[in-house]
Amino acid sequence: MTGRRMTGRRHFAAIGAAVALGCLLAGCSLTHRIGASINPDSLGLTDRCANMMQAAMPFADIEIGSRSSRNVDLNTTVARVSGTRTDLAKNPPVSPEVAAECEFRDNILSAFHWTKGGPVH
């Protein structure tokens, strides 16, 4: 603008664009602030850990049993899941019991390890 003042519409449009850009850069959204972005079908951390356990052993059918989680600190949660392999014959050479532990930092999986059973190499 060359020395002219913004008129009402342009002024509000510029302010609106600046606010939207600021929110976008800050990583926020209006829907997040009012709770509209919560997905009721989203998985909890123990469900995500159970899915990870199944994905780590895709050849096995696992019936998930217990699930638990605990907060280690403000940003870290450890989820534990256990289950039973239902794809094994009677009296299998390996234990049908499996269990895994997943560590999530800021809701992102940062570690996975078997605590019982797991794939046989």
ABEGO torsion letter per residue (X at the ends): XBGBBBBAAAAAAAAAAAAAAAAAAAGBBAAAAAGAABBAABBBAAAAAAAAAAAABAABBBBBBBBBBBBABAABBBBBBBBBBAABBBGBABBABBBBBBBBBGGBBABBBBABEEBBX
